[in-house]
Amino acid sequence: MNEMTFGKALYGLGDGKKAARRGWNGKGIFIALQEPDANSKMTQPYIYIDTTGLESNNPDAPRGRVPWLASHGDMLAEDWIFID
């Protein structure tokens, strides 16, 4: 797995890839791009974070899928990877 910048990860999202940061707490977290379809209430593409597969000892850690915005740290990080 090659580490990369957020800009390169963003291009990959546009190609249907999923991305994550090595520096994120917990495994099983990723971001992806959602393209609206005929059944969607959204009208524009958006990035979401998926924590449904989060591996954590904390039973109260949120597990779900919600829209996501990158933090300054995320945008400047160079530990992005594509995942399967």
N, C-alpha and C positions, 0 to 999 in steps of 0.2 A: 504494500500500500504506500503510495507516494503522498507525502504531506504537501499541502498547498495553501494558497491564500483564499480569502473569502471570495474574491472576484472570480477565480477559477472554479470554485465550488458553485457559485451562482450560475455560471454558464452551464455547468453540469446539470443543475436542477432543470434548466430549460430543455435539456436533452432527456429528461425523465429519470435522472439519477437521484439517489438519496445521499445526503451528506451528513457528517457529524464532526465534532471536534474531539480530538484526543483529550483535551483539557476539561471536558465536561464531567461533572460529577455523576457517576453511575453509567452503567453500560445499557445498551438497548434504546438509546435516545437518538433520533435522527430528524432532519428537516427534509421537506420535499415541496414541490410546487404543485398546486391544485389548479387545474384548468376548469372553469365552469362548464357544465353541460346543460342539457335541456331541463334537467330536474333541479338545478342549483338555484339558490336565491342570490348568489353572488354573480356579478356581471363581469368582473375582471379577475385575472389570475392572482393568486396570493400564495405566500409561503406559510406552511404550517409546521408545527413541531409535534412529533408523535412520541409519547412516553408510555404507550401501552405495553411495550416490552421491557420497561425499566427494571433493571436488577438492582434492588436496594433492600437493606435490612429494615428500612423505615416503612412500617405498614401504612403510615399516613401520607407518604409521598404521592403526589397526584399522578394518576395514570390516565391518559386520555390523548386527545388530538385537538389542538387549538391553533388559531392564527398566531404567527410568530413575527417579531421584529428583532433584528440584530442589534446587540449592544455595541458600544465602541470597542470593547474588548473582542467581541466576536468578529467585527469587521476588520480589525487590525491583526488578528491571530493568523499564524501560518501553520497551524496544526490541523487543518481541515483534511478530511479523508472522504472518499466515496465508499459506501457500504452496499452490500447485497440486499 
